[in-house]
Amino acid sequence: MNILDDLKLQYKTGGMVQKLIFWNIGFFLFSLVFFYSFSVGSFQIPTWIALSSDFGTFIRTPWTLITFNFFHAGFLHLIFNLMVLHFSGRLFSTYFTDKQLLGVYILGGIFSGLTFVLSYIVIGKSGLLVGASGAIMAILLSATTYAPFMLLRIPLVGIVKLWHVTFVILLVDLIQLPLDNTGGHIAHLGGALFGFIYIKLLQSGIDLSKGISMILDFFVNVFKPKKKTPFKKVHRNATKKVVNSFTEKDITQKQIDDILDKISKSGYDSLTKEEKEFLFKAGK
């Protein structure tokens, strides 16, 4: 099994956190090809992708409230965000589903974008915003609001509570707010606020992420190719064949379940070469 097949298998068997990481990397590579200026030495993300604080531009390109969350201004920007996404996403997935994670990512990103635009209009500044930081902060604050006293082992620090880590991150944003990248820090705080609001509403019985799930399910069903039911020829010995086929299917499914359990406990890298190849063939 080559590297491409290995990546396909990781994408297919991984959870929403892994899929979001793949998506962000994919869009970064896309922007590297089409939007990186070697003469300037930086990305030139167009206003139909980046979120603009100019009200006229924003009104003409409202979809940028979503697109800006998947593009980054540099390699280090991407790497740092993906590290925090992996950390906060794993914590979130301890208590909530993949659909809720995706919903919080998208809605948190939208909320952080609106916070950026409205704040810049009020203070009279203009600029463009890209990056998943606001959406990731929404995920982190959701997990922290729900389980603030979760214990974490931090290298060189020791065991701390989750709210301690989140507090430090928010404090850094507040300190840097007037110094550098004001728009980015405003978006971080906006995403954090959404994460807090999301959990409080969820605890009262309102799940905002359901709206995103319904929209995505609708589009999946619309564009999903319809499978034609093939003509089945009936044989006299069909009963015997069905019994044998069902038994083999049960054995295969059990092997798949065992491998997936191993992935959930020890990670994809713990699989042997034979297990990876079996899972890849079963996925086909």
N, C-alpha and C positions, 0 to 999 in steps of 0.2 A: 504494500500500500504506500503510495507516494505522499509527499507533503500536502499536496492539494486535496487528496482524498481524506487525509488526516484532519485538515482544517474543516472540510465539509462535515465530517463526522462530529467534530467538536461543536460546530455550530448547531447541528441537528439535535445532538443529545444534551447540549448545555441549556441552562435556564435563561431567563430574560436578561439577567445581568451580563452574561456572556454575549448574548445577541446584541445588546446595546453597545458593548465594547467593539464588537465586529463592525457594527454600523458606523460608529464614530471613526474607526480606523479607515473604513472604506471611503467615507466622505472626505477624510483628510487626504487620502491618496488622490482622489478625484480633484480636490482643490490644488494639490501640488502640481498636477499636470496642467490644469487650465487657468489657475489664478495666481500662481507664484511668479513674481517678477525677479529674475536673476539680476537685472541691472540695478534694481533698488535693494534687493536682498530681503524682501518681505512679501507677504500675501496681499493681494489687492482684491479682496472679496467684494463682489458687486452688490449694489443696493437691492437687488431682487433676491438676494440670499441673506445678507447681513441685515440686522434690525437697525433701522435709522430712527434717531430721535427727532428728525424733522417731521412735523405733523403731516405735511403734504405728501412727502415720500411714503410715510407710514400708511396713510389712508389708501394710497395707490398699490401698496404691496403688503396687505394684511397677513398673507401667508408666511411672511418672514418671522412672525411670532413663533412659528414652529421650526422653520429651516435654520435659524441662527443657532439653535441648540445642538446641531450636528456638525458644525464647522468650527475650526480653531485657527488662531492667529499664528501658531508656531508649533514646533515639535514638542518643546518643553511644556507648553500650554496644554497640549493633548495628553502627554504622559502623566502630568500631575492630575489632571481631571480624571483620567482612566483609573489611576491608583485610588483616588477618593471614591469613584463610582464603584469599584470592586469592593472596597471596604464597607461603604454604607449600604450598597446593594445586598451584600451577603447578610448584613444585620437585618435589613428590612425583610428579606426573604425568610428569615427565621419565623416570622409571625404572619406574613401576608403572602398573597398569591402573585404569580407572574403578571397577571392581568392588572392587578392593583399597582404593581411596581411600574409597569409601562404607563398606566394612567397618571400616576404621581409624577413621573418623569416629564410627560407631555404637558400636563396641567401646571406643574410647578414651573416649567420653562416658560409657558405662556404668561403666568402671573409675574414671574421675575422680569420678563420683557416689558410688560405693561408698567411695572414699577419703574423700570429704567426710562421709558419714554415719558411718562407723566412727570417724573422727578426732573428730568432734563428740561422739559417745557417750563416747569415752575422756576427753576434756577437760571433759565436762559442760556443753557449750554447746548451744543450739538455734537453728535458723534455717531459712530456705528458700533454695534455690539455683536460679537460672535462668541461661542463657547457654551459648553454644557454645565458650567458651574452652578447657575441658578437652579437648574433642574436637579442636579446632584445634591445641592443643599436642601432641596425639598425632601428628597429621599432620606437624607441624614437626619433632618429634624423630625420627620415622621417617626423613624425608628427611635430617636431619642425621647420624643414626647410620649411614645407608647411604653418604652422600657428604659427609663432614665438611669436606673440603678444596675443595668447589665454590667457585669465585670469583664474587663478586657485586659489582656496582657500586652503591654507595650514594650518593645525592646529598649533596653537601657533606662527604662522608667520604672517598670514593674506593673502591678495590678492597679488599674484605675477604673472608675465608673464611666459609663458612656457619656453622661452629661458633662463630665469634666473635659473630655476630648472636644465635644461640641462647643462648650463654652469658650475654650481657647481659640477655636477656629472663628467663632463669631466675634470674639474680642479683637483678633487680628484684623478682621474686616472693618470693624468700627474704628480702630486706630488708624488704619490706612485710608479711610474714607476721604479725608481732605487732602491727602498727600499725593496719591498716584492712582491711576485707573479708577477714578471715582465712579464712572458708570458701571464698571464690572462689580465693584463692591456693593453698589446699590442693588444690582441684580441678584447678588448672593443673598443679601438680606431679604429681598422680596421673595426669593425661593424658600428661604428658611421660614418666613412668615406663613407661606402657603402650607408647608409641611406641618406646622403647628395647627393651623386651621383645619387641615384635612383630617388629622387624627381626632380632634375635638368633635368635628361633625360626624366622623365615623362612630365614635363612642356614643353619639346620640341617635345613631341609626341611619345616618345619611352617608352613602358612599359615593363621593364625587367621581371616582374612577369608572363607575359603571357606564357613564355616558360615553367615555372614550372606547370602552370595550364594545358597546353597542354599535358605534360608528364603524369601528374596525371590522367587526363581524359582518356588518352589512356589506362593506366593500369586498371582503373576502368571498362572501356568498355570490355577489354580483359577478365577479371576475373569475370565479372558480369554474373550470371546464366541467360540463355535464358529462357524466359517464354513461355510456349506452349499455343497457343490460344485455349481455350476450345470450344467444340462443343455447339452451342447455339440452343436450341429448340424454335421454334417460335409458339406463341399462338395467338389466335384471339383477345384476350383482352389485348395484349401486350401494346397497346398505353396507356391504363389507368394505368397500372402498372408502366410504365416508367415515367409518369407524377408524380405519387405519390412518387416514389423513388427519382426523381430529386428534389422534394420539400424538402424531408427529408435531402438529402445531402446538399442542400443549407443551411438549418437550422444548421446542424452540423458544416459546414465550417464557418458559421458566429460565432458560439460559439468558435470555435478554434481561429479565427482571433481576437475576443475580448480578449481571454485569452492571446494570444501572444502580443497584444498591451499592456496589463496590465504588462506583463513581461518586455517589452522594456521600459516602463515608471517607474515602481516601483521595478522591479527585481522579480526573481522566488519566493523568500520567501514571497512575498506579496499575493500569491495565497492562497485560502482557500483549505481545505482538499478535498472538493468535486471537485474543479476546477482541482487540481492535478490529482485526480483519473480519471476524465473525459478526461484530456489531455493524460494520460498514455494509457487509453483504445482506444482513437482515434488514438494514435501512432501505436498501434498494428494492 
